[in-house]
Amino acid sequence: MTVLGRGLILAGVLLGLCAPLTTQAQPAAKTWRLGMLTVNPRPMLAKSSIYVAFLQEMRSLGYREGENLVIEWRHTEGQSERRNREAAALMAWKPDVVFTVSGTHAIALRDADPKVPIVVGVAGDLVGMRLAASLSRPGGSVTGQQLLSPDLAVKRLQLLKEMLPKLQRVAVLHAAAEVDHGFYDRIFADLQSAAPAAGVTLLRFTVNSVADVESAFGEMATARVHAMLVLASPFMTANRPRVLALAAQRRIPAMYEVAADPEDGGLIAYGPKLEEMFRRGARYVDRVLKGARPAEMPIEQPTQFELVINRRTATALGLKIPASILLRVDRVID
């Protein structure tokens, strides 16, 4: 055998010995732990367009559940006691980041563990709820997106008046919130300021249980309200079927904040495109997993909005949708 041949054989043996060492030296792929604190359980969210959008965006960013991503889902059903219990259980699981859907959820999560990063897909007022020091620099463990805008509440009232030109008495229905730091008070104050120009009187109804919801609709009938504004919250999401059923039974035209309400039979909704907000929420999660700190991630506000009307509900209520609204509507549900 030539010297060259013996050299090639020796080189091959050395490479064979070194190959396992090289493989063992490579770090194992990271499996990320994502916590999800939602209102409804995961099976109910399987067809929800906003959660489908979130999970699709996570996949497009390279995260595959069962491969490099483990998701722990917890739900609250809009109940404060359950919210605190599930938040504590979720944080005890030691996630790398938690994604949630409201400021009250974020408060429960932060109180359970102030060190775990929290991304809020949609909230009312993260700064006002003392979850962040400012929009530009949150300063803590919470970041994400918020909705607070006087213009939005006033716009909904104006649209309702446009839909019902003879509108005079409007009920404002919202959940009781023990940790909102005056969020609903601020929204109601904005509506009160706009009420004279719209020629309407507002009646406020605060609910904390299904029994409260039933009583509120009874009081609305007594007060002969002409329409209703429903302010979004985890409680209202959990009790959407009952609220929609009572509005239909009492024949009360209602304006909602999210498209899911007219999709499920409500009359009209004006608000941000939640699918886009949840896609952006997934991008926030991705940034956190790649090392970004919530304290330094500016809180965003929505830039895309939609007006959705259920024509079947309008017909059932004996309402004709004005041409001025039809010209601006983004979706009509037939």
C-alpha positions, 0 to 999 in steps of 0.5 A: 500500500502506498503512503498516500493510501495509508494516509487516506485510510488514517484520515477516514478513521480519524473523521469517523472517531470525531463525527460522534463528538461533533454531533454530541457538541451541538446544542439541543433545539430549544423547546419554548413554553408559551402560556395562554390565558383566555376567557373560553377553553381551547376547544371553543376557540378552535374556530375563532378567527382571532386565535386562528390568526394568532396560531397561524402567525406563530407558525409563520414565525417558525414555531411548531406546536409539538416540535419546538413549542409547547402551549399551556392553555388556561381559561377564566370564563370571565370569573374573577376567582377563576382568573386569579386561580388559573393565572397562578397555576399558569405562572407555576408552570414556568412559561417563557412568555404568556399571551393573554387577552385583557388588562385584568388577566394581565394584572392577575398574571403579573401578581402571580409572578412579576418576572415572567414576560406578559404580552397582552393581545388586546386591553383597554388601558394598560397605562391607566391600569398601572400595568405600564409606566408609559406607552413608549417604555412600559418599564415592567413585565407587561407589553402589548396592545391597548384600545383606549381612545375617546374617539372610539366610544364616541364614534360608536354612539354616533353610528348608533344615532345614525342607525336610529335617527330618533334615538333618545335613551341609550343604555350603556352595559358593562361588567363590574371591574374590581381592578380597572382603575376607573377605565369604565368611568373614563369611557362613560365620561367620554360618552356623557360629553358626546351625548348632548350633541347626539341628542341622547340620554345615557343610562348606565348598567353595571353587571357582575353576574348572569342574574345582574344581566337579566335584571339589567335588561328588565330595568332597560325595558322599564326605562324604555331604552331605544338602544344599547352600547355594550362595552367589551370585557372578559365577562361579556365575552363569556356571557355573549350568548345570553346578552345577545339572546336578551337583546333579541328577546327585548328587541333592543338594537345594540352596538358592540365593540368586536365583530364576533357579536354581530357574527353571532347575531348582534346588530352592529359592531365598530372596532379594531380588526382583532385578527390583525391585533392577534397577529401582531401579538404573535410577533410580540411573543416572537420578539420576547422569545428572541430576547426582547424585554417587555419593559423596553417594547412600546405598547401599540394601538390599533390602526385598522378598524372595521364596521360590521352589521348583521342584516338579518338582525336589522330586519328582525328588529324592523330596521332599515340600514341607512345608505350612509352606513352601507357605503362605509360598512366593511362587512354585512352579515346575511 
